[in-house]
Amino acid sequence: MQRRNFLTFAAGFAGALALAGAALADAAQSKAVVDAAKAQGVVGEQQDGYLGFVHGSSDASVNAAVNEINAGRAQAYRDVAARNNVTPEAAGASAYKQVVQSRLRPGDYYQTAAGAWARK
């Protein structure tokens, strides 16, 4: 039964990510800004499933792009959490472990379990 619950959660999460991806299609410019900031080591993936600043940014467009993408992720995590009786925080952490970590590219920054920034 526990495996079935996990599979239901994973399927629901994948569906929410697909919806978040569609929302990001409308925000292609934000994604491009964030991708550039990731390449520069300014933005990385936090262990809670959200984007974070490795080094502070005074660039308003980077800040806005990170906020926009994080808002989309937050909605996806709330949707998955509601369908699976977990908290949005648990859904975000699960997304980080199951999806985000596998998509990190060489040179990308991410948070370790201890909360420190590391480079892949």
Backbone torsions as a table, in degrees:
resi	resn	phi	psi	omega
1	MET	NA	-38.6	-179.2
2	GLN	-63.8	-37.9	178.7
3	ARG	-64.6	-39.6	179.2
4	ARG	-62.5	-43.0	177.8
5	ASN	-61.3	-41.0	178.8
6	PHE	-64.1	-43.6	-179.6
7	LEU	-64.7	-38.1	176.7
8	THR	-63.9	-43.8	177.7
9	PHE	-61.4	-46.6	-178.4
10	ALA	-62.4	-42.3	179.5
11	ALA	-65.7	-42.2	177.9
12	GLY	-64.1	-39.2	179.5
13	PHE	-66.6	-42.2	178.6
14	ALA	-61.3	-39.8	178.0
15	GLY	-64.5	-41.3	178.8
16	ALA	-65.8	-37.7	177.4
17	LEU	-65.1	-35.8	177.3
18	ALA	-63.4	-41.3	176.9
19	LEU	-65.3	-40.1	178.1
20	ALA	-64.6	-37.0	177.7
21	GLY	-63.1	-39.2	177.6
22	ALA	-64.2	-39.7	177.3
23	ALA	-65.1	-36.0	178.7
24	LEU	-69.5	-26.9	177.5
25	ALA	-60.2	-35.9	175.9
26	ASP	-72.1	-19.6	-177.5
27	ALA	-113.2	40.6	-178.1
28	ALA	-57.5	-35.5	179.6
29	GLN	-65.4	-40.6	178.2
30	SER	-63.5	-41.2	178.3
31	LYS	-62.8	-42.1	179.2
32	ALA	-63.3	-39.8	178.4
33	VAL	-64.6	-44.4	-179.7
34	VAL	-67.0	-41.7	178.6
35	ASP	-59.5	-40.6	177.8
36	ALA	-65.9	-40.9	179.2
37	ALA	-67.1	-35.1	175.4
38	LYS	-63.7	-44.2	-179.3
39	ALA	-62.4	-29.0	179.3
40	GLN	-87.6	-3.3	-179.8
41	GLY	78.1	19.0	-179.7
42	VAL	-88.4	-38.0	-176.1
43	VAL	-118.3	143.1	176.8
44	GLY	-142.4	177.1	-179.8
45	GLU	-95.4	122.5	178.6
46	GLN	-84.8	155.5	-179.0
47	GLN	-69.9	-8.2	177.0
48	ASP	-90.4	2.3	177.9
49	GLY	94.2	2.7	-179.6
50	TYR	-111.5	162.9	172.8
51	LEU	-78.0	148.6	176.8
52	GLY	-143.1	168.6	-179.2
53	PHE	-95.8	118.9	175.7
54	VAL	-70.4	-45.0	175.7
55	HIS	-127.7	139.4	-177.8
56	GLY	-53.6	150.4	179.5
57	SER	-125.0	132.1	174.7
58	SER	-103.3	6.1	-179.7
59	ASP	-83.3	113.1	-176.6
60	ALA	-60.2	-35.4	-178.9
61	SER	-69.3	-35.0	176.8
62	VAL	-68.3	-46.2	178.6
63	ASN	-58.3	-44.6	-179.5
64	ALA	-65.3	-41.2	-179.5
65	ALA	-65.5	-43.0	177.7
66	VAL	-62.0	-44.7	179.6
67	ASN	-62.3	-40.3	-179.8
68	GLU	-65.5	-46.0	-179.8
69	ILE	-67.1	-41.7	178.0
70	ASN	-63.5	-34.5	177.1
71	ALA	-64.6	-41.3	176.7
72	GLY	-64.4	-41.8	177.3
73	ARG	-64.2	-41.7	180.0
74	ALA	-58.8	-42.6	178.7
75	GLN	-64.7	-42.3	178.3
76	ALA	-61.8	-42.2	-179.7
77	TYR	-67.2	-37.8	176.9
78	ARG	-64.2	-42.3	-179.9
79	ASP	-62.7	-47.2	180.0
80	VAL	-63.9	-43.3	-179.1
81	ALA	-60.6	-43.0	-178.9
82	ALA	-64.1	-37.2	-179.1
83	ARG	-77.4	-17.6	-172.7
84	ASN	-121.9	11.6	178.7
85	ASN	53.4	44.0	173.1
86	VAL	-128.0	170.4	178.1
87	THR	-81.9	156.2	174.0
88	PRO	-58.7	-33.2	178.0
89	GLU	-63.8	-40.8	178.1
90	ALA	-66.6	-38.5	178.4
91	ALA	-65.0	-40.7	178.6
92	GLY	-65.4	-43.9	178.7
93	ALA	-64.5	-38.5	177.8
94	SER	-65.8	-40.2	178.1
95	ALA	-60.8	-42.1	179.6
96	TYR	-60.7	-47.1	-177.1
97	LYS	-69.2	-40.6	-171.8
98	GLN	-90.9	-28.9	-172.8
99	VAL	-119.3	-55.7	-171.6
100	VAL	-62.5	-47.4	-178.0
101	GLN	-58.1	-36.3	-178.3
102	SER	-73.7	-16.3	-178.3
103	ARG	-101.0	0.8	178.8
104	LEU	-65.3	137.0	178.4
105	ARG	-99.9	156.4	176.0
106	PRO	-54.2	132.8	-178.8
107	GLY	96.1	-17.1	178.6
108	ASP	-70.2	147.3	175.0
109	TYR	-95.3	146.5	177.7
110	TYR	-148.9	160.4	177.7
111	GLN	-90.8	136.2	174.8
112	THR	-79.9	172.7	178.3
113	ALA	-58.6	-27.7	179.2
114	ALA	-82.8	-5.1	178.5
115	GLY	91.6	1.5	179.4
116	ALA	-84.3	150.8	175.9
117	TRP	-81.4	137.2	177.5
118	ALA	-135.1	156.8	179.8
119	ARG	-108.9	133.2	179.7
120	LYS	-74.6	NA	NA
